[in-house]
Amino acid sequence: MNDTVLITRALRFAAERHSSQRRKGQAKEPYVNHLAEVSELVADATEGKDVNLIAAALLHDTIEDTETSSDELVATFNNDIAQLVADVTDDKSLPKQDRKHLQVVNSRAQNMRVKLLKLADKTSNLRSLANSPPENWNTEQKQAYIDWAIKVAAGLKGVNPWLEERFDEALRRAQQALQQTTNRETHVSQGDLD
């Protein structure tokens, strides 16, 4: 299949599989917005030259968050895309803390394409944390996510200077948003003392 058909098929597949899902943020954006952003970051970072990786970016959460199997991705797309998605998929049978730890540990050992996809995903997640954080996350949870994303990204360094700049920018914005929230909370609590 040609590149345009591949990308549009991946977009439709991902949109259908994630159709009932929303982001955890205050704005409750459709989940497909995240997939589109990750795919756009990958497309920009590769100058559109790795179509399978761009398609995998659209599909990167299908195995982990929907009833999609790796075999289905092979049959619908190809082995390369299915493997890329499998390589960024957490093992949901493990406790959350173990999965997070494995992402940090494994980030250094992954191939460059997988690293690029993971860095695009973390960049998108930090942008969301800055713009529309989960309503039920307190300051400590937001800080813990930022700290964890930094550790994962440390193993992804050297993959793509342009994307690393986007990550650093998203990190700064997330840290600034967190600081503003902390300052507001401190101001409010000090006002209560007056």
C-alpha positions in Angstrom: 0.0 0.0 0.0 1.3 3.5 -0.7 2.3 6.0 2.0 -0.9 8.0 1.9 -3.2 4.9 2.2 -1.0 3.6 5.0 -1.3 6.8 7.1 -5.0 7.3 6.5 -5.7 3.6 7.3 -3.6 4.0 10.6 -5.5 7.1 11.5 -8.9 5.5 10.9 -7.9 2.4 12.8 -6.6 4.3 15.8 -9.6 6.7 15.8 -12.0 3.7 15.8 -10.1 1.8 18.5 -9.8 4.8 20.8 -13.2 6.3 20.0 -14.7 6.1 23.5 -11.5 7.3 25.2 -10.6 10.7 26.4 -7.4 12.3 27.8 -7.3 12.5 31.6 -6.8 16.3 31.4 -9.3 19.0 32.5 -10.3 19.6 28.9 -11.2 15.9 28.3 -9.8 16.0 24.8 -10.6 13.0 22.5 -7.7 10.5 22.9 -7.1 10.6 19.1 -5.7 14.2 19.6 -2.8 12.7 21.5 -2.1 10.1 18.8 -2.2 12.8 16.1 0.2 15.0 18.1 2.7 12.1 18.6 2.4 11.2 14.9 3.0 14.8 13.9 6.1 15.1 16.1 7.5 11.9 14.6 6.7 13.1 11.1 8.4 16.4 11.7 11.4 14.8 13.4 11.9 12.4 10.5 11.0 14.9 7.8 8.2 12.5 6.8 10.8 9.9 5.7 9.8 7.0 7.9 6.1 6.3 7.1 6.0 3.1 9.1 7.2 5.0 12.2 4.6 7.7 11.6 1.8 5.1 11.3 3.2 3.4 14.5 2.9 6.7 16.3 -0.8 6.8 15.5 -1.2 3.2 16.7 1.3 3.3 19.6 -1.4 2.8 22.3 -3.6 0.3 20.5 -2.2 -2.9 22.0 -1.8 -1.3 25.5 -5.2 0.5 25.7 -7.6 -1.3 23.4 -8.6 -4.9 22.4 -6.0 -4.9 19.6 -3.4 -7.6 19.2 0.0 -7.5 17.6 -1.1 -10.1 15.1 -4.0 -7.9 14.1 -1.5 -5.0 13.4 0.6 -7.3 11.3 -2.4 -8.4 9.3 -3.8 -4.9 8.9 -0.5 -3.1 8.4 2.9 -4.9 8.5 5.4 -6.6 10.7 7.5 -3.4 11.1 4.6 -1.3 12.4 3.4 -4.1 14.7 6.9 -4.5 16.2 7.3 -0.7 16.8 4.0 -0.6 18.6 4.9 -3.7 20.6 8.2 -2.2 21.6 6.5 0.8 23.2 3.7 -1.2 24.8 3.8 -1.6 28.6 3.0 -5.0 30.0 -0.3 -4.3 31.8 0.0 -7.5 33.9 2.7 -5.8 35.9 2.0 -3.3 38.7 2.1 0.4 37.5 5.4 1.2 39.4 7.1 -1.8 37.8 6.0 -0.7 34.3 7.3 2.8 35.0 10.6 1.5 36.2 11.0 -0.7 33.2 10.4 2.3 30.9 13.4 4.0 32.5 15.6 0.9 32.5 14.7 -0.1 28.9 14.8 3.3 27.3 18.6 3.2 26.9 18.6 -0.3 25.1 15.9 0.4 22.5 16.6 1.1 18.9 16.6 4.6 17.6 13.2 4.4 16.0 11.6 3.2 19.2 13.4 5.9 21.1 12.1 8.5 18.8 8.6 7.3 19.2 8.9 7.2 23.0 10.4 10.7 23.1 7.5 12.0 21.0 5.0 10.4 23.3 6.6 11.8 26.5 6.8 15.3 24.8 3.0 15.1 24.0 2.3 14.0 27.6 4.3 16.9 29.1 2.5 19.3 26.8 -0.8 17.9 28.1 0.4 18.2 31.7 1.2 21.9 31.1 -2.0 22.7 29.2 -4.6 20.4 30.7 -3.4 18.4 33.7 -5.6 15.6 35.1 -8.1 17.2 37.5 -7.5 14.6 40.2 -3.7 15.0 40.2 -2.2 16.9 43.1 1.1 18.8 43.0 3.1 15.7 44.1 1.6 13.6 41.3 2.4 16.2 38.7 5.9 16.5 40.0 6.4 12.8 40.1 5.3 12.5 36.4 7.8 15.3 35.4 10.6 13.6 37.4 9.8 10.2 35.8 9.6 11.7 32.3 13.1 13.2 32.8 14.5 9.8 33.7 12.9 8.1 30.7 14.1 10.9 28.4 17.7 10.5 29.7 17.9 7.1 28.1 16.5 8.6 24.8 19.2 11.3 24.4 20.9 11.5 21.0 18.0 10.3 19.0 17.0 13.5 17.3 18.1 17.1 18.2 14.9 18.7 16.9 12.7 16.4 19.0 14.9 16.8 22.0 14.4 20.5 21.8 10.6 20.0 21.7 10.9 17.7 24.7 12.9 20.3 26.6 10.4 23.0 25.7 7.5 20.9 26.9 9.4 20.1 30.1 10.0 23.8 30.8 6.3 24.5 30.2 5.1 21.7 32.5 7.5 22.8 35.2 6.4 26.4 34.9 2.7 25.4 35.0 3.4 23.3 38.1 5.2 26.3 39.7 2.3 28.6 39.0 -0.1 26.2 40.5 2.1 25.8 43.6 2.4 29.6 43.9 -1.4 30.0 43.7 -1.9 27.3 46.3 0.7 28.9 48.6 -0.9 32.3 48.1 -4.4 30.9 48.9 -3.2 29.1 52.0 -1.4 32.2 53.2 -4.5 34.2 52.6 -6.4 31.8 54.9 -4.0 32.7 57.7 -4.8 36.4 57.5 
